[in-house]
Amino acid sequence: MIIYSVTISVDEKIEKEWVDWMRNIHIPEVMATELFLNCRFAKLISHKEEGYVNYSAQYSCASSENLDHYKMNFAKQLQQKSLEQFANQMHAFRTELDVIEDF
């Protein structure tokens, strides 16, 4: 199992609008690619930076091939939509995790 984790810092002035957009538009579009099994969307409570709120979207997929397919065929277009919608009011970084074991 691979986890594609996207951590996003969002200007607190647009938090409600951005969260609504993530829940109702962006995450459903990512999930519509049918390359991920599920998505966990969470607000970070341990890290704060003045004027920003931080969130994590963690997408689980069955294989690294599925993630590679997503990155090659869908990621740029969906990331571009984020930039067009929220311009300089957010920034994100992405990490990929190979799950060793669940307990």
MODELLER restraints for C-alpha pairs under 7 A, 6 or more apart:
rsr = mdl.restraints
at = mdl.atoms
rsr.add(forms.Gaussian(group=physical.xy_distance, feature=features.Distance(at['CA:1:A'], at['CA:60:A']), mean=6.86, stdev=0.5))
rsr.add(forms.Gaussian(group=physical.xy_distance, feature=features.Distance(at['CA:1:A'], at['CA:61:A']), mean=5.93, stdev=0.5))
rsr.add(forms.Gaussian(group=physical.xy_distance, feature=features.Distance(at['CA:1:A'], at['CA:62:A']), mean=4.86, stdev=0.5))
rsr.add(forms.Gaussian(group=physical.xy_distance, feature=features.Distance(at['CA:1:A'], at['CA:63:A']), mean=5.85, stdev=0.5))
rsr.add(forms.Gaussian(group=physical.xy_distance, feature=features.Distance(at['CA:1:A'], at['CA:98:A']), mean=6.21, stdev=0.5))
rsr.add(forms.Gaussian(group=physical.xy_distance, feature=features.Distance(at['CA:1:A'], at['CA:99:A']), mean=5.47, stdev=0.5))
rsr.add(forms.Gaussian(group=physical.xy_distance, feature=features.Distance(at['CA:2:A'], at['CA:60:A']), mean=5.77, stdev=0.5))
rsr.add(forms.Gaussian(group=physical.xy_distance, feature=features.Distance(at['CA:2:A'], at['CA:61:A']), mean=5.29, stdev=0.5))
rsr.add(forms.Gaussian(group=physical.xy_distance, feature=features.Distance(at['CA:2:A'], at['CA:62:A']), mean=6.27, stdev=0.5))
rsr.add(forms.Gaussian(group=physical.xy_distance, feature=features.Distance(at['CA:2:A'], at['CA:63:A']), mean=5.99, stdev=0.5))
rsr.add(forms.Gaussian(group=physical.xy_distance, feature=features.Distance(at['CA:2:A'], at['CA:64:A']), mean=6.34, stdev=0.5))
rsr.add(forms.Gaussian(group=physical.xy_distance, feature=features.Distance(at['CA:2:A'], at['CA:96:A']), mean=6.95, stdev=0.5))
rsr.add(forms.Gaussian(group=physical.xy_distance, feature=features.Distance(at['CA:2:A'], at['CA:97:A']), mean=5.63, stdev=0.5))
rsr.add(forms.Gaussian(group=physical.xy_distance, feature=features.Distance(at['CA:2:A'], at['CA:98:A']), mean=4.74, stdev=0.5))
rsr.add(forms.Gaussian(group=physical.xy_distance, feature=features.Distance(at['CA:2:A'], at['CA:99:A']), mean=5.94, stdev=0.5))
rsr.add(forms.Gaussian(group=physical.xy_distance, feature=features.Distance(at['CA:3:A'], at['CA:58:A']), mean=6.28, stdev=0.5))
rsr.add(forms.Gaussian(group=physical.xy_distance, feature=features.Distance(at['CA:3:A'], at['CA:59:A']), mean=5.54, stdev=0.5))
rsr.add(forms.Gaussian(group=physical.xy_distance, feature=features.Distance(at['CA:3:A'], at['CA:60:A']), mean=4.53, stdev=0.5))
rsr.add(forms.Gaussian(group=physical.xy_distance, feature=features.Distance(at['CA:3:A'], at['CA:61:A']), mean=6.34, stdev=0.5))
rsr.add(forms.Gaussian(group=physical.xy_distance, feature=features.Distance(at['CA:3:A'], at['CA:96:A']), mean=5.74, stdev=0.5))
rsr.add(forms.Gaussian(group=physical.xy_distance, feature=features.Distance(at['CA:3:A'], at['CA:97:A']), mean=4.98, stdev=0.5))
rsr.add(forms.Gaussian(group=physical.xy_distance, feature=features.Distance(at['CA:3:A'], at['CA:98:A']), mean=6.48, stdev=0.5))
rsr.add(forms.Gaussian(group=physical.xy_distance, feature=features.Distance(at['CA:4:A'], at['CA:58:A']), mean=5.72, stdev=0.5))
rsr.add(forms.Gaussian(group=physical.xy_distance, feature=features.Distance(at['CA:4:A'], at['CA:59:A']), mean=5.05, stdev=0.5))
rsr.add(forms.Gaussian(group=physical.xy_distance, feature=features.Distance(at['CA:4:A'], at['CA:60:A']), mean=6.35, stdev=0.5))
rsr.add(forms.Gaussian(group=physical.xy_distance, feature=features.Distance(at['CA:4:A'], at['CA:95:A']), mean=6.05, stdev=0.5))
rsr.add(forms.Gaussian(group=physical.xy_distance, feature=features.Distance(at['CA:4:A'], at['CA:96:A']), mean=4.71, stdev=0.5))
rsr.add(forms.Gaussian(group=physical.xy_distance, feature=features.Distance(at['CA:4:A'], at['CA:97:A']), mean=6.49, stdev=0.5))
rsr.add(forms.Gaussian(group=physical.xy_distance, feature=features.Distance(at['CA:5:A'], at['CA:56:A']), mean=6.81, stdev=0.5))
rsr.add(forms.Gaussian(group=physical.xy_distance, feature=features.Distance(at['CA:5:A'], at['CA:57:A']), mean=5.84, stdev=0.5))
rsr.add(forms.Gaussian(group=physical.xy_distance, feature=features.Distance(at['CA:5:A'], at['CA:58:A']), mean=4.35, stdev=0.5))
rsr.add(forms.Gaussian(group=physical.xy_distance, feature=features.Distance(at['CA:5:A'], at['CA:59:A']), mean=6.24, stdev=0.5))
rsr.add(forms.Gaussian(group=physical.xy_distance, feature=features.Distance(at['CA:5:A'], at['CA:94:A']), mean=5.62, stdev=0.5))
rsr.add(forms.Gaussian(group=physical.xy_distance, feature=features.Distance(at['CA:5:A'], at['CA:95:A']), mean=5.18, stdev=0.5))
rsr.add(forms.Gaussian(group=physical.xy_distance, feature=features.Distance(at['CA:5:A'], at['CA:96:A']), mean=6.09, stdev=0.5))
rsr.add(forms.Gaussian(group=physical.xy_distance, feature=features.Distance(at['CA:6:A'], at['CA:56:A']), mean=5.58, stdev=0.5))
rsr.add(forms.Gaussian(group=physical.xy_distance, feature=features.Distance(at['CA:6:A'], at['CA:57:A']), mean=5.19, stdev=0.5))
rsr.add(forms.Gaussian(group=physical.xy_distance, feature=features.Distance(at['CA:6:A'], at['CA:58:A']), mean=6.29, stdev=0.5))
rsr.add(forms.Gaussian(group=physical.xy_distance, feature=features.Distance(at['CA:6:A'], at['CA:92:A']), mean=6.56, stdev=0.5))
rsr.add(forms.Gaussian(group=physical.xy_distance, feature=features.Distance(at['CA:6:A'], at['CA:93:A']), mean=5.81, stdev=0.5))
rsr.add(forms.Gaussian(group=physical.xy_distance, feature=features.Distance(at['CA:6:A'], at['CA:94:A']), mean=4.50, stdev=0.5))
rsr.add(forms.Gaussian(group=physical.xy_distance, feature=features.Distance(at['CA:6:A'], at['CA:95:A']), mean=6.55, stdev=0.5))
rsr.add(forms.Gaussian(group=physical.xy_distance, feature=features.Distance(at['CA:7:A'], at['CA:55:A']), mean=5.73, stdev=0.5))
rsr.add(forms.Gaussian(group=physical.xy_distance, feature=features.Distance(at['CA:7:A'], at['CA:56:A']), mean=4.40, stdev=0.5))
rsr.add(forms.Gaussian(group=physical.xy_distance, feature=features.Distance(at['CA:7:A'], at['CA:57:A']), mean=6.52, stdev=0.5))
rsr.add(forms.Gaussian(group=physical.xy_distance, feature=features.Distance(at['CA:7:A'], at['CA:92:A']), mean=5.49, stdev=0.5))
rsr.add(forms.Gaussian(group=physical.xy_distance, feature=features.Distance(at['CA:7:A'], at['CA:93:A']), mean=5.50, stdev=0.5))
rsr.add(forms.Gaussian(group=physical.xy_distance, feature=features.Distance(at['CA:7:A'], at['CA:94:A']), mean=6.36, stdev=0.5))
rsr.add(forms.Gaussian(group=physical.xy_distance, feature=features.Distance(at['CA:8:A'], at['CA:54:A']), mean=5.58, stdev=0.5))
rsr.add(forms.Gaussian(group=physical.xy_distance, feature=features.Distance(at['CA:8:A'], at['CA:55:A']), mean=5.23, stdev=0.5))
rsr.add(forms.Gaussian(group=physical.xy_distance, feature=features.Distance(at['CA:8:A'], at['CA:56:A']), mean=6.20, stdev=0.5))
rsr.add(forms.Gaussian(group=physical.xy_distance, feature=features.Distance(at['CA:8:A'], at['CA:90:A']), mean=6.77, stdev=0.5))
rsr.add(forms.Gaussian(group=physical.xy_distance, feature=features.Distance(at['CA:8:A'], at['CA:91:A']), mean=5.68, stdev=0.5))
rsr.add(forms.Gaussian(group=physical.xy_distance, feature=features.Distance(at['CA:8:A'], at['CA:92:A']), mean=4.24, stdev=0.5))
rsr.add(forms.Gaussian(group=physical.xy_distance, feature=features.Distance(at['CA:8:A'], at['CA:93:A']), mean=6.66, stdev=0.5))
rsr.add(forms.Gaussian(group=physical.xy_distance, feature=features.Distance(at['CA:9:A'], at['CA:52:A']), mean=6.02, stdev=0.5))
rsr.add(forms.Gaussian(group=physical.xy_distance, feature=features.Distance(at['CA:9:A'], at['CA:53:A']), mean=5.67, stdev=0.5))
rsr.add(forms.Gaussian(group=physical.xy_distance, feature=features.Distance(at['CA:9:A'], at['CA:54:A']), mean=4.46, stdev=0.5))
rsr.add(forms.Gaussian(group=physical.xy_distance, feature=features.Distance(at['CA:9:A'], at['CA:55:A']), mean=6.56, stdev=0.5))
rsr.add(forms.Gaussian(group=physical.xy_distance, feature=features.Distance(at['CA:9:A'], at['CA:90:A']), mean=5.44, stdev=0.5))
rsr.add(forms.Gaussian(group=physical.xy_distance, feature=features.Distance(at['CA:9:A'], at['CA:91:A']), mean=5.46, stdev=0.5))
rsr.add(forms.Gaussian(group=physical.xy_distance, feature=features.Distance(at['CA:9:A'], at['CA:92:A']), mean=6.32, stdev=0.5))
rsr.add(forms.Gaussian(group=physical.xy_distance, feature=features.Distance(at['CA:10:A'], at['CA:52:A']), mean=5.27, stdev=0.5))
rsr.add(forms.Gaussian(group=physical.xy_distance, feature=features.Distance(at['CA:10:A'], at['CA:53:A']), mean=5.31, stdev=0.5))
rsr.add(forms.Gaussian(group=physical.xy_distance, feature=features.Distance(at['CA:10:A'], at['CA:54:A']), mean=6.16, stdev=0.5))
rsr.add(forms.Gaussian(group=physical.xy_distance, feature=features.Distance(at['CA:10:A'], at['CA:89:A']), mean=6.04, stdev=0.5))
rsr.add(forms.Gaussian(group=physical.xy_distance, feature=features.Distance(at['CA:10:A'], at['CA:90:A']), mean=4.39, stdev=0.5))
rsr.add(forms.Gaussian(group=physical.xy_distance, feature=features.Distance(at['CA:10:A'], at['CA:91:A']), mean=6.84, stdev=0.5))
rsr.add(forms.Gaussian(group=physical.xy_distance, feature=features.Distance(at['CA:11:A'], at['CA:51:A']), mean=6.03, stdev=0.5))
rsr.add(forms.Gaussian(group=physical.xy_distance, feature=features.Distance(at['CA:11:A'], at['CA:52:A']), mean=4.56, stdev=0.5))
rsr.add(forms.Gaussian(group=physical.xy_distance, feature=features.Distance(at['CA:11:A'], at['CA:53:A']), mean=6.50, stdev=0.5))
rsr.add(forms.Gaussian(group=physical.xy_distance, feature=features.Distance(at['CA:11:A'], at['CA:89:A']), mean=5.26, stdev=0.5))
rsr.add(forms.Gaussian(group=physical.xy_distance, feature=features.Distance(at['CA:11:A'], at['CA:90:A']), mean=6.08, stdev=0.5))
rsr.add(forms.Gaussian(group=physical.xy_distance, feature=features.Distance(at['CA:12:A'], at['CA:51:A']), mean=5.67, stdev=0.5))
rsr.add(forms.Gaussian(group=physical.xy_distance, feature=features.Distance(at['CA:12:A'], at['CA:52:A']), mean=4.91, stdev=0.5))
rsr.add(forms.Gaussian(group=physical.xy_distance, feature=features.Distance(at['CA:12:A'], at['CA:53:A']), mean=5.74, stdev=0.5))
rsr.add(forms.Gaussian(group=physical.xy_distance, feature=features.Distance(at['CA:35:A'], at['CA:61:A']), mean=6.42, stdev=0.5))
rsr.add(forms.Gaussian(group=physical.xy_distance, feature=features.Distance(at['CA:35:A'], at['CA:66:A']), mean=5.64, stdev=0.5))
rsr.add(forms.Gaussian(group=physical.xy_distance, feature=features.Distance(at['CA:35:A'], at['CA:70:A']), mean=6.78, stdev=0.5))
rsr.add(forms.Gaussian(group=physical.xy_distance, feature=features.Distance(at['CA:36:A'], at['CA:59:A']), mean=6.24, stdev=0.5))
rsr.add(forms.Gaussian(group=physical.xy_distance, feature=features.Distance(at['CA:36:A'], at['CA:60:A']), mean=5.52, stdev=0.5))
rsr.add(forms.Gaussian(group=physical.xy_distance, feature=features.Distance(at['CA:36:A'], at['CA:61:A']), mean=4.39, stdev=0.5))
rsr.add(forms.Gaussian(group=physical.xy_distance, feature=features.Distance(at['CA:37:A'], at['CA:60:A']), mean=5.50, stdev=0.5))
rsr.add(forms.Gaussian(group=physical.xy_distance, feature=features.Distance(at['CA:37:A'], at['CA:61:A']), mean=5.34, stdev=0.5))
rsr.add(forms.Gaussian(group=physical.xy_distance, feature=features.Distance(at['CA:38:A'], at['CA:59:A']), mean=5.85, stdev=0.5))
rsr.add(forms.Gaussian(group=physical.xy_distance, feature=features.Distance(at['CA:38:A'], at['CA:60:A']), mean=5.55, stdev=0.5))
rsr.add(forms.Gaussian(group=physical.xy_distance, feature=features.Distance(at['CA:39:A'], at['CA:57:A']), mean=6.54, stdev=0.5))
rsr.add(forms.Gaussian(group=physical.xy_distance, feature=features.Distance(at['CA:39:A'], at['CA:58:A']), mean=5.40, stdev=0.5))
rsr.add(forms.Gaussian(group=physical.xy_distance, feature=features.Distance(at['CA:39:A'], at['CA:59:A']), mean=4.37, stdev=0.5))
rsr.add(forms.Gaussian(group=physical.xy_distance, feature=features.Distance(at['CA:39:A'], at['CA:60:A']), mean=6.32, stdev=0.5))
rsr.add(forms.Gaussian(group=physical.xy_distance, feature=features.Distance(at['CA:40:A'], at['CA:57:A']), mean=5.72, stdev=0.5))
rsr.add(forms.Gaussian(group=physical.xy_distance, feature=features.Distance(at['CA:40:A'], at['CA:58:A']), mean=5.06, stdev=0.5))
rsr.add(forms.Gaussian(group=physical.xy_distance, feature=features.Distance(at['CA:40:A'], at['CA:59:A']), mean=6.54, stdev=0.5))
rsr.add(forms.Gaussian(group=physical.xy_distance, feature=features.Distance(at['CA:41:A'], at['CA:56:A']), mean=5.79, stdev=0.5))
rsr.add(forms.Gaussian(group=physical.xy_distance, feature=features.Distance(at['CA:41:A'], at['CA:57:A']), mean=4.50, stdev=0.5))
rsr.add(forms.Gaussian(group=physical.xy_distance, feature=features.Distance(at['CA:41:A'], at['CA:58:A']), mean=6.41, stdev=0.5))
rsr.add(forms.Gaussian(group=physical.xy_distance, feature=features.Distance(at['CA:42:A'], at['CA:55:A']), mean=5.62, stdev=0.5))
rsr.add(forms.Gaussian(group=physical.xy_distance, feature=features.Distance(at['CA:42:A'], at['CA:56:A']), mean=5.23, stdev=0.5))
rsr.add(forms.Gaussian(group=physical.xy_distance, feature=features.Distance(at['CA:42:A'], at['CA:57:A']), mean=6.48, stdev=0.5))
rsr.add(forms.Gaussian(group=physical.xy_distance, feature=features.Distance(at['CA:43:A'], at['CA:54:A']), mean=6.03, stdev=0.5))
rsr.add(forms.Gaussian(group=physical.xy_distance, feature=features.Distance(at['CA:43:A'], at['CA:55:A']), mean=4.29, stdev=0.5))
rsr.add(forms.Gaussian(group=physical.xy_distance, feature=features.Distance(at['CA:43:A'], at['CA:56:A']), mean=6.27, stdev=0.5))
rsr.add(forms.Gaussian(group=physical.xy_distance, feature=features.Distance(at['CA:44:A'], at['CA:54:A']), mean=5.38, stdev=0.5))
rsr.add(forms.Gaussian(group=physical.xy_distance, feature=features.Distance(at['CA:44:A'], at['CA:55:A']), mean=5.36, stdev=0.5))
rsr.add(forms.Gaussian(group=physical.xy_distance, feature=features.Distance(at['CA:44:A'], at['CA:56:A']), mean=6.95, stdev=0.5))
rsr.add(forms.Gaussian(group=physical.xy_distance, feature=features.Distance(at['CA:61:A'], at['CA:67:A']), mean=6.82, stdev=0.5))
